[in-house]
Amino acid sequence: MSNHVAGVSPVAFAGFGAFQDPNPNPRPPQPEPAAERYRLLIEKGEKGFIYKTLDRTTGEVIRQYPSEEMVRLSQSPAYGPGDVIVTGA
């Protein structure tokens, strides 16, 4: 059986700095909002907890879970578990 593998000359390790950045003029990173700007508020609701993320500067509610719509829906006397989605075909 013959060996049909071509010889390859050794290659010197170029190091990690040998690779060039494809974008030589990248945009500076955008500053992220400081975590101190936001406040987590946990309120006891009628049927569980309501989690809100507030902007300390403006007092605006950034996010809420469950949403206001879901809280209103769950407080309705006509609401029952499973009324939000249709599970049947």
GUTOR-31734 format. One record per residue (C-alpha): residue number from 1; residue in one letter; x, y, z. Coordinates in steps of 0.02 Angstrom, whole numbers, always signed. Layout:
<rec i="NUM" aa="A" c1="X" c2="Y" c3="Z"/>
...
! end
This chain:
<rec i="1" aa="M" c1="+0" c2="+0" c3="+0"/>
<rec i="2" aa="S" c1="+73" c2="+167" c3="-49"/>
<rec i="3" aa="N" c1="+61" c2="+333" c3="+44"/>
<rec i="4" aa="H" c1="-10" c2="+472" c3="-69"/>
<rec i="5" aa="V" c1="+6" c2="+616" c3="+56"/>
<rec i="6" aa="A" c1="+99" c2="+771" c3="-1"/>
<rec i="7" aa="G" c1="+229" c2="+844" c3="+114"/>
<rec i="8" aa="V" c1="+188" c2="+1012" c3="+195"/>
<rec i="9" aa="S" c1="+321" c2="+1129" c3="+260"/>
<rec i="10" aa="P" c1="+301" c2="+1186" c3="+442"/>
<rec i="11" aa="V" c1="+217" c2="+1353" c3="+479"/>
<rec i="12" aa="A" c1="+272" c2="+1466" c3="+620"/>
<rec i="13" aa="F" c1="+140" c2="+1520" c3="+747"/>
<rec i="14" aa="A" c1="+95" c2="+1702" c3="+711"/>
<rec i="15" aa="G" c1="+19" c2="+1738" c3="+881"/>
<rec i="16" aa="F" c1="-150" c2="+1809" c3="+923"/>
<rec i="17" aa="G" c1="-106" c2="+1987" c3="+873"/>
<rec i="18" aa="A" c1="-80" c2="+1936" c3="+692"/>
<rec i="19" aa="F" c1="-264" c2="+1949" c3="+649"/>
<rec i="20" aa="Q" c1="-325" c2="+2118" c3="+586"/>
<rec i="21" aa="D" c1="-492" c2="+2193" c3="+637"/>
<rec i="22" aa="P" c1="-603" c2="+2197" c3="+480"/>
<rec i="23" aa="N" c1="-675" c2="+2364" c3="+538"/>
<rec i="24" aa="P" c1="-528" c2="+2479" c3="+576"/>
<rec i="25" aa="N" c1="-641" c2="+2623" c3="+631"/>
<rec i="26" aa="P" c1="-775" c2="+2546" c3="+741"/>
<rec i="27" aa="R" c1="-908" c2="+2655" c3="+820"/>
<rec i="28" aa="P" c1="-877" c2="+2690" c3="+1002"/>
<rec i="29" aa="P" c1="-985" c2="+2582" c3="+1115"/>
<rec i="30" aa="Q" c1="-1149" c2="+2662" c3="+1164"/>
<rec i="31" aa="P" c1="-1159" c2="+2693" c3="+1351"/>
<rec i="32" aa="E" c1="-1286" c2="+2586" c3="+1438"/>
<rec i="33" aa="P" c1="-1406" c2="+2668" c3="+1560"/>
<rec i="34" aa="A" c1="-1341" c2="+2661" c3="+1737"/>
<rec i="35" aa="A" c1="-1424" c2="+2528" c3="+1842"/>
<rec i="36" aa="E" c1="-1448" c2="+2657" c3="+1979"/>
<rec i="37" aa="R" c1="-1573" c2="+2745" c3="+1868"/>
<rec i="38" aa="Y" c1="-1700" c2="+2605" c3="+1885"/>
<rec i="39" aa="R" c1="-1795" c2="+2538" c3="+2034"/>
<rec i="40" aa="L" c1="-1883" c2="+2371" c3="+2052"/>
<rec i="41" aa="L" c1="-2050" c2="+2385" c3="+2139"/>
<rec i="42" aa="I" c1="-2143" c2="+2230" c3="+2197"/>
<rec i="43" aa="E" c1="-2325" c2="+2256" c3="+2244"/>
<rec i="44" aa="K" c1="-2444" c2="+2131" c3="+2320"/>
<rec i="45" aa="G" c1="-2595" c2="+2113" c3="+2205"/>
<rec i="46" aa="E" c1="-2760" c2="+2027" c3="+2235"/>
<rec i="47" aa="K" c1="-2704" c2="+1868" c3="+2147"/>
<rec i="48" aa="G" c1="-2515" c2="+1877" c3="+2161"/>
<rec i="49" aa="F" c1="-2371" c2="+1997" c3="+2146"/>
<rec i="50" aa="I" c1="-2348" c2="+2138" c3="+2020"/>
<rec i="51" aa="Y" c1="-2169" c2="+2177" c3="+1969"/>
<rec i="52" aa="K" c1="-2131" c2="+2351" c3="+1902"/>
<rec i="53" aa="T" c1="-1971" c2="+2430" c3="+1840"/>
<rec i="54" aa="L" c1="-1976" c2="+2617" c3="+1873"/>
<rec i="55" aa="D" c1="-1866" c2="+2757" c3="+1807"/>
<rec i="56" aa="R" c1="-1808" c2="+2849" c3="+1963"/>
<rec i="57" aa="T" c1="-1787" c2="+3012" c3="+1868"/>
<rec i="58" aa="T" c1="-1958" c2="+3022" c3="+1785"/>
<rec i="59" aa="G" c1="-2060" c2="+2901" c3="+1890"/>
<rec i="60" aa="E" c1="-2115" c2="+2816" c3="+1729"/>
<rec i="61" aa="V" c1="-2156" c2="+2630" c3="+1732"/>
<rec i="62" aa="I" c1="-2033" c2="+2553" c3="+1609"/>
<rec i="63" aa="R" c1="-2097" c2="+2374" c3="+1620"/>
<rec i="64" aa="Q" c1="-2230" c2="+2283" c3="+1718"/>
<rec i="65" aa="Y" c1="-2266" c2="+2099" c3="+1740"/>
<rec i="66" aa="P" c1="-2405" c2="+2049" c3="+1730"/>
<rec i="67" aa="S" c1="-2461" c2="+2189" c3="+1614"/>
<rec i="68" aa="E" c1="-2595" c2="+2313" c3="+1667"/>
<rec i="69" aa="E" c1="-2715" c2="+2231" c3="+1546"/>
<rec i="70" aa="M" c1="-2689" c2="+2060" c3="+1626"/>
<rec i="71" aa="V" c1="-2713" c2="+2134" c3="+1801"/>
<rec i="72" aa="R" c1="-2879" c2="+2215" c3="+1747"/>
<rec i="73" aa="L" c1="-2934" c2="+2054" c3="+1662"/>
<rec i="74" aa="S" c1="-2895" c2="+1949" c3="+1816"/>
<rec i="75" aa="Q" c1="-2996" c2="+2068" c3="+1926"/>
<rec i="76" aa="S" c1="-3150" c2="+2050" c3="+1815"/>
<rec i="77" aa="P" c1="-3285" c2="+1936" c3="+1889"/>
<rec i="78" aa="A" c1="-3310" c2="+1859" c3="+1716"/>
<rec i="79" aa="Y" c1="-3128" c2="+1803" c3="+1707"/>
<rec i="80" aa="G" c1="-3083" c2="+1622" c3="+1735"/>
<rec i="81" aa="P" c1="-2922" c2="+1525" c3="+1718"/>
<rec i="82" aa="G" c1="-2888" c2="+1485" c3="+1535"/>
<rec i="83" aa="D" c1="-2996" c2="+1627" c3="+1468"/>
<rec i="84" aa="V" c1="-2845" c2="+1715" c3="+1392"/>
<rec i="85" aa="I" c1="-2799" c2="+1579" c3="+1267"/>
<rec i="86" aa="V" c1="-2897" c2="+1455" c3="+1164"/>
<rec i="87" aa="T" c1="-2832" c2="+1279" c3="+1199"/>
<rec i="88" aa="G" c1="-2958" c2="+1183" c3="+1094"/>
<rec i="89" aa="A" c1="-2946" c2="+1150" c3="+908"/>
! end
